Amino acid sequence: MAVDLNYWLEPALRDPRTYGLFFLLGSFTVASLSDIRRMSAQSEFLHVWVLALLSLFVLDVYLMRDALFDRFVAKWVAITVLSLLSYRGVGLFFKLEWGDVAAIAAVCGILSPVMIPIFFVLLKVVNLVALPMLRPFGKGNAYPFMPVVTGATLASIPLASWLQGLNLVI
């Protein structure tokens, strides 16, 4: 009986997006604490999330095949449109600052095209649940939003896995 060492040495997490998710969750945790304490995450987070978003875009371009071009376009158009609708200046979905929008867009860069609008619905649900707890940390109508992004990201992981198991999310 031979032991296949390649099987045991093979990384369990092959997809680079999984590592991106762990990285984003770590940065979201720190930004959430900063947001709760100061009602402002440090501006460096914005740069990190924009760089993560650009990296995920480049990864999608690199992994794209002709047959998946429609998925690629659908995904990035959905990210762009829903992110812009969430910016304070437009404010149709949320009224957020660029840092929050960049964090949301970075998460969406990891998701499938079908999961992106579902993620925005999760953001709405988590926002409704968390708002009474976050309001005391805010000023005026503003309140820390990064905990909402972190909560929705954590909720999307099992939901996406469950939907994928049902073959609903490709």
C-alpha positions as CSV (number, residue, x, y, z in Angstrom):
1,M,0.0,0.0,0.0
2,A,1.6,3.2,-1.2
3,V,1.0,6.5,0.4
4,D,0.3,9.4,-2.0
5,L,2.3,12.3,-0.6
6,N,0.9,14.7,-3.2
7,Y,-2.6,14.2,-1.7
8,W,-1.4,15.0,1.8
9,L,0.8,18.0,0.7
10,E,-1.8,19.5,-1.6
11,P,-3.2,22.8,-0.2
12,A,-6.8,22.5,0.9
13,L,-7.5,26.0,-0.4
14,R,-6.6,26.0,-4.1
15,D,-8.6,29.1,-5.2
16,P,-6.7,32.3,-4.7
17,R,-10.0,34.0,-4.0
18,T,-10.2,32.1,-0.7
19,Y,-7.0,33.7,0.5
20,G,-8.4,37.0,-0.7
21,L,-11.5,36.4,1.5
22,F,-9.4,35.7,4.5
23,F,-7.3,38.8,3.9
24,L,-10.4,41.0,3.5
25,L,-12.1,39.6,6.6
26,G,-8.9,40.4,8.6
27,S,-8.9,44.0,7.3
28,F,-12.6,44.3,7.8
29,T,-12.3,43.3,11.5
30,V,-9.7,45.9,12.2
31,A,-11.6,48.5,10.2
32,S,-14.8,47.7,12.0
33,L,-13.2,48.3,15.4
34,S,-11.7,51.5,14.1
35,D,-15.1,52.6,12.7
36,I,-16.9,51.9,16.0
37,R,-14.2,53.7,18.0
38,R,-13.7,56.8,15.8
39,M,-16.6,56.7,13.3
40,S,-13.9,56.5,10.7
41,A,-11.7,53.7,9.3
42,Q,-8.2,54.7,8.4
43,S,-7.8,55.9,4.9
44,E,-5.2,53.2,4.2
45,F,-8.0,50.7,4.3
46,L,-9.5,52.3,1.2
47,H,-6.2,51.9,-0.6
48,V,-6.0,48.2,0.4
49,W,-9.5,47.5,-0.7
50,V,-9.1,49.2,-4.0
51,L,-5.9,47.2,-4.6
52,A,-7.7,44.0,-3.6
53,L,-10.5,44.9,-6.0
54,L,-8.1,45.5,-8.8
55,S,-6.2,42.3,-8.0
56,L,-9.5,40.3,-8.2
57,F,-10.3,42.0,-11.5
58,V,-6.9,41.0,-12.9
59,L,-7.4,37.5,-11.6
60,D,-10.8,37.2,-13.3
61,V,-9.3,38.5,-16.6
62,Y,-6.4,36.0,-16.3
63,L,-8.8,33.1,-15.5
64,M,-11.4,34.1,-18.2
65,R,-12.1,31.9,-21.1
66,D,-14.2,32.8,-24.1
67,A,-17.1,30.7,-22.7
68,L,-17.1,32.7,-19.5
69,F,-17.0,36.1,-21.0
70,D,-20.7,36.7,-20.3
71,R,-20.2,35.8,-16.6
72,F,-17.2,38.1,-16.4
73,V,-19.1,41.0,-17.9
74,A,-22.2,40.3,-15.7
75,K,-20.1,40.2,-12.6
76,W,-18.2,43.4,-13.1
77,V,-21.1,45.4,-14.4
78,A,-23.1,44.3,-11.3
79,I,-20.2,45.3,-9.0
80,T,-19.9,48.7,-10.7
81,V,-23.6,49.5,-10.8
82,L,-24.5,48.3,-7.3
83,S,-21.4,50.0,-5.8
84,L,-22.2,53.3,-7.5
85,L,-25.9,53.1,-6.3
86,S,-24.5,52.7,-2.7
87,Y,-22.3,55.7,-2.8
88,R,-23.4,58.7,-0.8
89,G,-23.6,61.0,-3.8
90,V,-26.1,58.7,-5.5
91,G,-27.6,57.0,-2.5
92,L,-30.3,54.7,-4.1
93,F,-29.3,51.6,-2.2
94,F,-27.1,53.0,0.7
95,K,-25.6,56.4,1.4
96,L,-22.0,55.3,2.0
97,E,-18.5,56.9,1.8
98,W,-16.0,55.6,-0.7
99,G,-14.2,53.4,1.9
100,D,-17.3,51.4,2.7
101,V,-18.2,51.2,-1.0
102,A,-14.6,49.9,-1.8
103,A,-14.9,47.3,0.9
104,I,-18.2,46.1,-0.5
105,A,-16.9,46.0,-4.0
106,A,-13.8,44.0,-2.9
107,V,-16.0,41.3,-1.4
108,C,-18.1,41.3,-4.5
109,G,-14.9,40.7,-6.5
110,I,-14.7,37.3,-4.8
111,L,-18.3,36.3,-5.4
112,S,-20.1,34.8,-8.4
113,P,-22.3,37.1,-10.5
114,V,-25.5,35.6,-8.9
115,M,-24.2,36.1,-5.4
116,I,-23.5,39.9,-5.9
117,P,-27.1,41.0,-5.7
118,I,-27.7,38.5,-3.0
119,F,-24.8,40.0,-1.1
120,F,-26.4,43.4,-1.3
121,V,-29.7,42.0,0.1
122,L,-27.6,40.5,2.9
123,L,-26.1,43.9,3.5
124,K,-29.6,45.4,3.8
125,V,-30.7,42.6,6.3
126,V,-27.6,42.8,8.4
127,N,-27.9,46.6,8.4
128,L,-31.5,46.4,9.7
129,V,-30.5,44.0,12.4
130,A,-27.3,45.8,13.5
131,L,-28.5,49.4,13.1
132,P,-30.0,49.7,16.7
133,M,-26.7,48.4,18.1
134,L,-24.5,50.7,15.9
135,R,-26.5,53.9,16.1
136,P,-25.1,54.8,19.6
137,F,-21.6,54.8,18.1
138,G,-22.6,57.3,15.4
139,K,-23.0,61.0,15.0
140,G,-26.3,62.4,13.7
141,N,-27.7,60.0,11.1
142,A,-24.3,58.5,10.4
143,Y,-23.2,55.2,12.1
144,P,-20.3,52.8,11.7
145,F,-21.0,50.7,8.6
146,M,-18.0,48.4,8.5
147,P,-19.4,46.0,11.1
148,V,-22.4,45.6,8.6
149,V,-20.0,44.8,5.8
150,T,-18.1,42.3,8.0
151,G,-21.4,40.6,9.2
152,A,-22.8,40.4,5.6
153,T,-19.5,38.9,4.4
154,L,-19.5,36.3,7.1
155,A,-23.2,35.5,6.4
156,S,-22.5,35.2,2.6
157,I,-19.9,32.4,3.1
158,P,-22.3,29.6,4.3
159,L,-25.1,30.9,2.0
160,A,-22.9,30.8,-1.1
161,S,-21.7,27.3,-0.1
162,W,-25.3,26.1,0.5
163,L,-26.5,27.6,-2.9
164,Q,-23.5,26.0,-4.7
165,G,-24.4,22.7,-3.1
166,L,-27.9,23.1,-4.6
167,N,-26.3,24.0,-7.9
168,L,-28.0,27.4,-7.8
169,V,-24.8,29.5,-7.9
170,I,-22.3,28.9,-10.7
